[in-house]
Amino acid sequence: MLDRQITDRIRVLVVLSRPAVAVLFALYVALGLAQAGHAEDRLLLAGCLIPVMAFLLCSVCVNDLSDRAIDQVNLPGDRNRPLVTAAAGSRELVVTAVVSATVALGSAFVLGPRPGLLMLAALAVSAGYSLRPIRLADRGAVAALALPACYVALPYLLALTAARSAVHPRDLLMLFGLYTGFIGRILLKDFRDVRGDALFGKRTFLVRHGRRATCLFSACGWTIGTCVILAATPRRTPALVCSYLLCLALALVILRILAGEVGHRREEALITGAAAIGRGMLILQLAHLAMSQAGWGALAYSTVMGALLALTLVQAAGMLRHGPTTGLTIASLREGATASPGGVASDRRASHIVRRGT
């Protein structure tokens, strides 16, 4: 019985860590180290991952607590939301958030004063994003600009400043490219949550401006981010440039399709396909920096870059065809059986908002 309880608690922590988001955090940490010239420093990588992952766990707990009512509408039965499924209680998430924040702040200061101060600022932004009276999550475009400060700037700058004290203009240019590209991708998350966001008055960019404007703004973020990253990349090669431009072209095609009227399942597949392309571009950038610093030969370099590009395209194609492997549960049978006419009207209202904006 005790073993079962321990296993359940570990499973809840894994779910709260949001594995897909954790992979992104790890990629940005690795990119920060690679930008600082420490792409192969595994000990420093591990040291940077501890505070970053603790920060992620704290942020998720705080966000889930503040968005509980919205998640019950957007994600009923979703096992990635322990509060919604009652796999964990509010008190448990509060304790987890406090402990995680303490670990994040303490381990960041172990790396140095600059990483520690960055973590302190990131925790403040994360709290302001989810908690009232500030609650940036309800402020549309402001939320889309603030969230990347935690998702991109923190792991990248924490790793960079842990590796070396000086921050060069090229480092900031790379950060701007990563930041802008992430804004283009994070806007697409609002499609999944539009129903609850509209019902609870959460004025996301999608709710405020509609489907076409959101896809256009996202396309601008993808394009500007890609160009800036390439401009900031040292020793860029034709293989990297061609790979990035191909990925960008595919992402823009996906956004063009998403801007039209598509069903929910097709919409979900398009968004996950775009996410796969975004992750692939980060991996390509990391591989380029690591191989360039290690002095790989042209043939080996081109082979690896080609393989990573092919893997990205295959994964994106699979997502576009089949959607995510663990699709979200929109409504359980129990909820569907007790659905009220008001719920149907709310769905129609949300759909109208997505199509035309407000």
Order of alpha helices (4+ residues) and beta strands (2+ residues): alpha-alpha-alpha-alpha-alpha-alpha-alpha-alpha-alpha-alpha-alpha-alpha-alpha-alpha-alpha-alpha-alpha-alpha
